[in-house]
């Protein structure tokens, strides 16, 4: 066997390994650079605070706009202050529910900066604080419902987001 035959054999086994390692339930590969850019709008409609010692606001009135996983949002925080978030969304692949490719679930992590918490944020630099929160979502075609958790020193906040993608 000459070296070109050996290369062809390795090359074909590499292709086979890639095909063999793909997840049969994956609906969409989030790392695909050639995929069209997604635009989405989200609405946050409730929050539940784990620590109820104060009288926190649990009506977020959140509006989020996202393009190519870059996110900006406006909402009313725990202390009834208008707050802004800008950051990036990192997501897993969308995974089909029971081989039905229209229904899926997906995990995400939002990382960015918050403005509007004033002295209420533990880490605060001239009104800007880091923002990190994970979500898990279930969806159908272009809509999904994401449930998120924002960790806080007093316990945390659970929130929900309804998402529509274009």
N, C-alpha and C positions, 0 to 999 in steps of 0.2 A: 504494500500500500504506500503510495507516494504521499508527500506532505499535503498536497491539495485535497486528496481523498480524506486524510485524517482531519483536516480543517473542516471539510464538509460534514463529516460525521459529528464532530464536536458542535458545529454550528446548528445542525438539525436537532441534536439533543438539547441544546440551549433553548431553541424555540419550543420544543416539546415541554421542557421544564416550565417555561413561562406559561404556556397554555394550561399545563397540568396544575400549576399553583394558583390559578385564578379562582376567586371565590364565586361559586355558582349562584349565591344569593345577592351579590353586589349588583346594584342597579346602575350606579354611576361612580366613576373613579374621580375623587375630588382632586387628585394630583395631575389630571390631564390638562396640560398647558394649552392644547389646541381647542379645548372646549369653548363654546361661546360664553361671554361674560354674563353672569346672572345679575339681574336687578331685582330687588325685593323690597316690600314694604311690610313692616310688622307693627302690631298694636299690642301693647301690654295692658291687660285688663284686670289683673288682681295680684296682690302680694299678701303673703302671710308671714308675719314676724314670729320667730320661735320664742323670743323673750318679749312678753307683753307688759313689762314693768311700766312703761310710759303709755301714752295714748297715740300710737304711731298711725300715720297715714297708710292705708292699705289699698287706696285707689290710685294706681300709678298714673293714669292718663298718659301712657307712654306711646310715643310715635317714633318709629325707627325706619331709616332709609339705608339700604345697603346696595353697593355696586361692587362687583368682583370681590366680595367678602370684606370690603372696607365699610365701616358702619359709623353712622352718626345718629344720635337720638336725643330726645328731649322728654323729660318726665318730671313728676312731682315726687320728691323723696320722702323719707320717713318723717321729717320735720316740716313738711308742707312747703319746702323750698323748690323752686325750679332748678333742675339739674340737667347738665349736658354731658354726653358721653361720646367720645370719638375713639375708634380703635379698629381692630381687625378680628375677623371671625376665622377660626381654624376648625375644620370639620373632618369627620371621618367620611368614608364612602357612605352612600345611601344603601341600606340593605333591605331587600325585599322581605315582605311578611308572607311566609308560606308559599314561596315561589310566585306570588302575584306581584308582578313588577310595578303595578300602579300604587300599591300600598308599600310604605317603607318606614324604617326608623333610622335615625342618624344622631350622632353625638357631636357636640360643638364646644369650643372654648372661646370666649370673648376676652380679649386683652386690649386695654387702652387706658385713657385718662378721663377722669371725671372732673367737672367743675360745677360747684353749687352747694357743696356740703359745708363750706366755711370751716369753722372750728369743730364741727361734729365728726369729721374724718380723723382717724387716728394718725394716718400718714398724710400730711398736708404741706405742700410747698406753694405758698402764695395763692392759695385757693384751689390748687390742682392736686388731685389724689389719684393713685393708681387704681384701676378697676380690672378685676378678674372674676369671671364667673362661668362655670360649666353649665351646659344644658343637654337635655336629651329630648328628642322630638319624634313624633309619629306623624306621617303625612300621607296624602293621597294626591298623586300627580303634582300639581303646582302649589298646593296648600299644605301647611303643617301646623301643628301645635307643639310648641317647645315649652318644657318645664325647666326652670333654672333655679340655681341656688347661689346666693351671694353670702359668703362667709363674713361674719362680723364678730367682734370680741364678745358680744352678749349672746351669741348663738347663731344668728343668720336670718336670712329672708328667702322664702320660696316665692317664685314668681312665674307667671305664665305669659307666653307670647303667641299670638296668632300671626302666621307668616303667609304671605302670598308672593310667589315669584313670577316674574315676567319672562 
